[in-house]
Amino acid sequence: MGYSIITPPPTPPPLLHPNPNPKPKPNSLSLTRRSLLLSSTSLILPSSAASASVPPPDTTVTDRVFMDFNLCPTYFRWSSEQPVLCPDPVYLGRVVLGLYGHLVPVTVANFKAMVTSAAYKGTTVHKLFPGQFFLAGHQGDKPGDVRRPIGLIARNTETVESKAFELTHSRPGLLSLSLSENDDDDDIKLDPDYRNVEFSITTGPGPCPQLDHKNIVFGSVLEGMDVVTAIAAIPTYRPSERIQQFNDFATFLGDDRAMQARALWNKPLKTVYISDCGELKVTKPSFSPPSLP
């Protein structure tokens, strides 16, 4: 009986598998549920702590100014000899404004200079947006316009600083420097000595988010909100929807007359003007409205 010898096949070389239980290297990334949770917490906590450490805008009232508003129901004229000529003015009342001099010192200083020099005296509320705000301080040569304050105020560098736009137009009675709604004539704006002095006061009843981060809020109404409400109730000129469509088409075609016509929109149908203005001394800056003398 013969036997056959079966030679087993050669053993294949061992495959280079990693160690099933390797020791973690110091720099290896090992993510577990616990480590992921801890890492996400560590990423959130610093930002929360950073936001908590940012102080809110300083709205301390450092200065007080007043503006007396009159209504001229018939007609209104302006001349260098007699700035205000209204045969039968109706006194609406006084608005006392508190200014945030710590937050935007340049804006406040410029506004104070305009008030104390009576540069706003005899000028009109030239635009009124019902339920939102009104505009005053338009520069020009027409009756009721502000004369150019050349050499009176400094160049406002805060218009390019982000912190100046932190406050929002969240309620009625907020005073802001009008930048996005400024409608001074182009030839005035192109003057190297041009200074923007146009301002707005929110009338309510709601906020004006369309003004946020575009205009600089630098004060608020301390007294006389009833006067602001009375101004807001004055009717304004508003064209029909068809005229607005024609105007939009003319603007698209580049017709300059469209912009001239648009300048009449939202104008009060009765003249409201600042009959007097000045400063009220603040003995001590405060967060709450100080008592009037």
C-alpha positions as CSV (number, residue, x, y, z in Angstrom):
1,M,0.0,0.0,0.0
2,G,1.4,3.2,-1.0
3,Y,1.2,6.5,0.9
4,S,1.2,9.9,-0.5
5,I,2.7,12.7,1.4
6,I,0.6,15.9,1.3
7,T,2.8,19.0,1.6
8,P,0.8,21.8,3.4
9,P,0.7,25.1,1.5
10,P,3.1,27.7,2.7
11,T,1.8,30.0,5.4
12,P,1.0,33.4,4.0
13,P,2.9,36.3,5.4
14,P,1.0,38.0,8.2
15,L,-1.1,41.0,7.3
16,L,-0.1,44.3,8.8
17,H,-3.2,44.9,11.0
18,P,-3.0,47.5,13.6
19,N,-2.9,46.5,17.2
20,P,-6.5,45.8,18.2
21,N,-5.9,47.5,21.5
22,P,-3.3,50.2,20.8
23,K,-2.3,52.6,23.5
24,P,-3.5,56.1,22.6
25,K,-0.8,58.5,21.5
26,P,-0.6,61.7,23.3
27,N,-1.6,63.7,20.2
28,S,-4.2,61.4,18.8
29,L,-7.8,62.6,18.5
30,S,-10.2,60.4,20.5
31,L,-13.8,61.8,20.3
32,T,-16.3,60.4,22.7
33,R,-19.7,61.7,23.7
34,R,-18.3,63.2,26.9
35,S,-15.3,64.8,25.1
36,L,-17.6,66.2,22.4
37,L,-19.9,67.7,25.0
38,L,-17.1,69.2,27.0
39,S,-15.5,70.6,23.8
40,S,-18.8,72.2,22.7
41,T,-19.3,73.7,26.2
42,S,-15.8,75.1,26.2
43,L,-16.5,76.7,22.8
44,I,-19.8,78.3,24.0
45,L,-18.6,79.5,27.4
46,P,-16.0,82.0,26.2
47,S,-18.4,83.7,23.8
48,S,-21.0,83.9,26.5
49,A,-18.6,85.3,28.9
50,A,-17.3,87.8,26.4
51,S,-20.8,89.0,25.6
52,A,-21.6,89.3,29.3
53,S,-18.4,91.4,29.7
54,V,-19.5,94.0,27.0
55,P,-21.0,96.9,28.8
56,P,-24.3,98.4,27.4
57,P,-24.2,101.7,25.7
58,D,-23.8,104.6,28.1
59,T,-27.0,106.6,27.9
60,T,-26.2,109.0,30.7
61,V,-27.8,112.4,30.1
62,T,-25.0,114.8,30.2
63,D,-26.7,117.8,28.6
64,R,-30.2,119.2,28.3
65,V,-31.5,121.4,25.5
66,F,-35.0,122.7,24.6
67,M,-36.9,123.4,21.5
68,D,-40.1,125.4,21.3
69,F,-42.4,124.5,18.4
70,N,-45.0,126.7,16.8
71,L,-47.6,126.0,14.2
72,C,-48.2,128.5,11.4
73,P,-51.6,127.7,10.0
74,T,-51.6,130.4,7.2
75,Y,-48.2,131.0,5.7
76,F,-44.5,131.2,6.7
77,R,-41.7,133.5,5.5
78,W,-38.1,133.8,6.3
79,S,-35.8,136.8,5.9
80,S,-32.4,137.8,7.3
81,E,-34.0,140.8,9.0
82,Q,-36.9,138.9,10.6
83,P,-36.2,135.1,10.6
84,V,-39.7,134.2,11.5
85,L,-42.7,135.9,10.0
86,C,-46.0,134.2,10.9
87,P,-49.0,136.5,11.5
88,D,-50.9,134.1,13.7
89,P,-48.6,131.5,15.3
90,V,-50.0,128.8,17.5
91,Y,-47.6,127.7,20.3
92,L,-47.5,123.9,20.4
93,G,-45.1,123.6,23.4
94,R,-41.6,122.9,24.5
95,V,-39.6,119.7,24.0
96,V,-36.7,119.1,26.4
97,L,-34.1,116.7,25.0
98,G,-31.5,114.8,27.0
99,L,-28.2,114.2,25.2
100,Y,-25.9,111.2,25.6
101,G,-22.5,113.0,25.7
102,H,-20.6,110.0,27.0
103,L,-21.7,107.8,24.1
104,V,-21.2,110.1,21.1
105,P,-19.4,113.3,22.3
106,V,-18.8,114.8,18.9
107,T,-22.4,114.4,17.7
108,V,-23.7,115.9,21.0
109,A,-21.2,118.8,20.9
110,N,-22.2,119.7,17.4
111,F,-25.9,119.5,18.2
112,K,-25.4,121.7,21.3
113,A,-23.5,124.3,19.2
114,M,-26.3,124.5,16.7
115,V,-28.9,124.9,19.5
116,T,-27.0,127.4,21.6
117,S,-26.1,129.6,18.6
118,A,-29.8,129.6,17.6
119,A,-28.9,128.1,14.3
120,Y,-32.1,126.0,14.4
121,K,-34.3,128.9,15.4
122,G,-36.8,129.8,12.7
123,T,-36.3,126.5,10.8
124,T,-39.1,124.1,10.0
125,V,-40.0,120.4,10.4
126,H,-39.7,119.7,6.7
127,K,-40.7,116.0,6.6
128,L,-43.2,114.0,8.6
129,F,-43.7,110.3,8.3
130,P,-46.9,109.4,10.1
131,G,-46.5,106.8,12.8
132,Q,-42.7,106.9,12.5
133,F,-40.7,110.1,12.8
134,F,-40.2,113.6,11.7
135,L,-37.2,115.4,10.2
136,A,-35.8,118.9,10.9
137,G,-32.6,120.7,10.2
138,H,-32.6,120.7,6.4
139,Q,-29.9,123.0,5.0
140,G,-30.6,125.3,2.1
141,D,-31.5,128.8,1.1
142,K,-35.3,128.5,1.2
143,P,-37.6,129.8,3.9
144,G,-37.3,127.6,7.0
145,D,-34.0,126.0,6.0
146,V,-30.9,125.9,8.2
147,R,-28.1,128.2,7.0
148,R,-24.8,126.4,6.5
149,P,-22.9,126.2,9.8
150,I,-19.5,127.0,8.4
151,G,-16.9,127.2,11.1
152,L,-19.5,126.5,13.8
153,I,-19.2,122.8,14.3
154,A,-16.5,120.2,13.9
155,R,-16.3,117.4,11.3
156,N,-18.2,114.4,12.8
157,T,-15.8,111.4,12.8
158,E,-18.4,109.3,14.7
159,T,-20.3,108.7,11.5
160,V,-17.8,106.0,10.6
161,E,-17.5,104.4,14.0
162,S,-19.6,101.3,14.6
163,K,-20.1,102.0,18.3
164,A,-22.0,105.2,17.4
165,F,-24.8,103.1,15.8
166,E,-25.3,100.7,18.8
167,L,-28.6,102.2,20.0
168,T,-31.7,101.4,18.0
169,H,-34.8,103.4,17.3
170,S,-36.8,101.1,19.5
171,R,-39.4,103.5,20.9
172,P,-41.0,107.0,20.5
173,G,-39.1,110.1,21.6
174,L,-35.6,109.1,20.4
175,L,-33.3,111.8,18.9
176,S,-30.9,110.8,16.1
177,L,-28.6,112.4,13.6
178,S,-30.2,111.8,10.2
179,L,-27.7,110.1,7.8
180,S,-29.7,107.7,5.6
181,E,-32.7,110.1,5.3
182,N,-30.6,113.3,4.9
183,D,-32.1,115.2,1.9
184,D,-29.8,118.2,1.8
185,D,-29.1,119.4,-1.8
186,D,-26.2,117.8,-3.6
187,D,-24.4,121.1,-4.2
188,I,-24.4,121.6,-0.4
189,K,-23.2,118.1,0.3
190,L,-20.3,118.4,-2.1
191,D,-18.9,121.4,-0.3
192,P,-15.7,120.4,1.5
193,D,-16.9,122.3,4.6
194,Y,-20.2,120.5,4.6
195,R,-21.5,119.4,8.1
196,N,-24.6,117.3,8.5
197,V,-27.0,118.9,11.1
198,E,-30.3,117.2,10.1
199,F,-32.0,115.3,12.9
200,S,-35.0,113.1,13.5
201,I,-37.3,112.4,16.4
202,T,-39.3,109.2,16.5
203,T,-43.0,109.8,17.1
204,G,-44.3,106.3,17.6
205,P,-46.3,104.4,18.4
206,G,-43.9,101.7,17.4
207,P,-40.2,101.4,16.7
208,C,-38.5,102.4,13.4
209,P,-36.2,99.5,12.6
210,Q,-35.5,101.0,9.1
211,L,-33.4,103.6,10.8
212,D,-31.3,101.2,12.9
213,H,-27.6,101.1,12.2
214,K,-28.0,104.0,9.7
215,N,-28.6,107.0,11.9
216,I,-26.9,107.9,15.2
217,V,-29.2,107.9,18.3
218,F,-27.7,110.5,20.6
219,G,-30.5,111.6,22.9
220,S,-34.2,111.3,23.9
221,V,-37.2,113.4,24.8
222,L,-37.2,114.1,28.5
223,E,-40.3,116.3,28.5
224,G,-42.8,117.4,25.9
225,M,-43.8,114.0,24.3
226,D,-47.3,115.5,23.9
227,V,-45.8,118.1,21.7
228,V,-44.1,115.4,19.5
229,T,-47.5,113.6,19.3
230,A,-49.2,116.8,18.2
231,I,-46.6,117.3,15.5
232,A,-47.1,113.7,14.3
233,A,-50.8,114.3,14.0
234,I,-50.4,117.1,11.3
235,P,-51.5,115.9,7.9
236,T,-48.9,115.5,5.2
237,Y,-48.9,115.5,1.4
238,R,-48.9,112.0,0.0
239,P,-49.5,111.4,-3.8
240,S,-51.8,108.7,-5.1
241,E,-50.4,105.3,-5.9
242,R,-50.7,106.0,-9.7
243,I,-48.6,109.2,-9.3
244,Q,-46.0,107.2,-7.3
245,Q,-45.8,104.6,-10.1
246,F,-45.3,107.4,-12.7
247,N,-42.6,108.9,-10.5
248,D,-40.9,105.5,-10.1
249,F,-40.9,105.1,-13.9
250,A,-39.5,108.6,-14.5
251,T,-36.8,107.9,-11.9
252,F,-35.9,104.8,-13.8
253,L,-35.6,106.8,-17.0
254,G,-33.3,109.3,-15.2
255,D,-35.7,112.2,-15.3
256,D,-34.4,114.8,-12.7
257,R,-38.0,116.2,-12.4
258,A,-39.0,112.9,-10.6
259,M,-36.6,113.6,-7.8
260,Q,-37.9,117.2,-7.5
261,A,-41.4,116.0,-7.3
262,R,-40.5,113.4,-4.7
263,A,-39.0,116.1,-2.5
264,L,-42.6,117.3,-1.8
265,W,-43.7,113.9,-0.5
266,N,-44.4,113.7,3.3
267,K,-44.2,117.4,3.7
268,P,-46.6,118.7,6.5
269,L,-49.6,120.6,5.1
270,K,-49.2,123.1,7.9
271,T,-45.9,124.8,8.7
272,V,-44.3,123.6,12.0
273,Y,-41.2,125.5,13.0
274,I,-38.7,125.9,15.9
275,S,-39.5,129.3,17.4
276,D,-36.8,129.2,20.0
277,C,-34.1,126.9,21.3
278,G,-31.3,126.8,23.9
279,E,-29.5,124.9,26.7
280,L,-30.8,124.0,30.1
281,K,-28.0,123.5,32.6
282,V,-27.5,120.0,34.1
283,T,-26.1,120.2,37.6
284,K,-25.2,116.5,37.6
285,P,-25.4,113.9,34.8
286,S,-28.1,111.3,35.5
287,F,-29.8,108.3,33.9
288,S,-33.3,109.6,34.7
289,P,-34.8,112.8,33.4
290,P,-33.6,115.6,35.7
291,S,-36.0,118.2,37.2
292,L,-36.6,121.3,35.2
293,P,-35.8,124.7,36.7
